[in-house]
Amino acid sequence: MTKNFTLQPLVNLAHQKNDAATRKLGQLNQQRQAAQKKLDTLLQYRKDYQLRFQEATRNGMDQTGLRNFQDFLNRLDEAIAQQRTATEQAGHSVQAGRNELQDAQRRMKSFDTLAQRHADAGRQQAIKSEQRMHDEQTGRFAALKHAKNSET
């Protein structure tokens, strides 16, 4: 009978950390996609508003209207810059999450390899033990047979 693998709790923990890192990376990817979608929406809105601004200037607009359009475009540009920063940060977070997942996978594979080696060693030990018992039985049988033949 093989003895228990003493590092099994670490194997289980490595699997749990790998699962957690996988879930975290999924969440980070969703956050990055949401940030990118928001940026794309802002860029499209700015493009549409810029077209409306150009249309309004062609049709003639008073100073106050032009100033309002320009102020709003400036605020949109600020929002776009902030969203670009948020999108870049989300991208960095995704990369950090990927690195964390790769580390977790490496640790998990290392512990899995140790557990496999332990199981293989246990199987080899069981095979040797079984072979030894078989050899002993064969030896006893041969000794009994030899003793019977000697008596006759």
N, C-alpha and C positions, 0 to 999 in steps of 0.2 A: 504494500500500500504506500502511495506517495504522500509525503508530508505537504501541508498547505503552503502555498506561496505566500511568504511573509510580506511581500510588497503589493499584494492584491488591493489593499485600500488605496495605494498610490495609483495603481492602474485605473481603478474606478474614478478617482479624483481627476486623473488626466483626461478620461473620457468626458466627465462632467464639464471640465474647463473647455474642452474642445467644442462640446455642444453649445456652451454659453458663448464662446467666441464666434461660432457660426451664426447664432441668433443675433448677436450684437452687430456683426458685419451686415447682416440682412437689414437691420434697422438703420444702420448708418447709410447703406445704399439707398434706402427709401428716403431718408432725410436729404441726401444729396440730390436725388431726382426731384424731390419737391422744391428744393432751393433752385434748381436749374429751371424747373417749370415756371416758378414765380419770376425768375429773371427773364425768361423768354416772353412771358406775358407783359412784363414792364417794358421790354424792348419793343414789342409789337405795339403796345399802347402809345409809346413815345413816337414811334414811326407814324402811326395814324394821326396823333395829335399834331405832329410836325406838318403833315400834309394839310390838315385843317387850318393850321397857322398860315401856311403858304397860300392857301386858297383865300383866307380872310385878308391877307395883305394885298393880294391881286385885286380883290373886290373893293378894297379901300376900307380902312378901319381907323377909328380915332386913337389918339395916344394912349388913353386909359386901357382900351381893349388890347392894344399891342403890348402894353406893359404887363397886363394880366396874363396874356398868352405866354410872354417871355418868362415871367415869374413862375408860371406853372411848369413850363419846360425845364427851368432850372431846378425846381423841386423834383421833377421826374428824374433828371440827371443825377441828383443826389441820391434818390431812392435806388436808382440803377447801380450807382457806385457801391452803395451799402450792400445791395443784393449780390453784386459780383464778389464782394469780400466774403459774404456769408457762403456763397457757392464754393469759393476757393477753400474756405475753412472746412466746409463739409467734405470736399475732395481730399483734404489732408487727413481728416478723421477717417475716411474710408480707407486710405492707404495705411494709416496706423492700425485700423481694424484688420486689414489683410495681414499685416506683419504679425499682429497678435495671434491671429488664426494659424498662420504658418508655424509660429513658435509652439502653439498648443498642439498642433498636429505632429510636430517633431517629437515633443515630449511624449505624446500618446504612443507614437510608433516605437519609441525607445522602450517604454514600459511594456508594450505589447510584445516586443522582441524578447525582453527578459522573461516575461510570463511564458512565452512559447518555448524558450530554452529550458525553463524549469519543467514544463510539461513533457518536453522531449526527454530530458534527463530522467524524469520519473518513469516514463514508458521504457526507456532503456534499462533502468534498474529493475523494473518488473519483469522484463524479458529475461534478464540475467538470472534473477531469482527463480523464475519458472524453469529456466534451463538447468539450474543447479539442482532443483528438486527432481526434475526429470532424470538427470544424471545419477542422482543418489538412488532413485527408485530402480533405474536400470542396473546400477551397481549391486544393489541388494538382491534384485532378481537374479543377476548373473551369479552372485555368491551363493544363493539358495540352490540354483541349478547345479552349480559346481559341487556344492556339498552333497546334493542328491546323487550326482554322478559318481562321486567318490565313495559313497556308501554302497553302491552297487558293484 
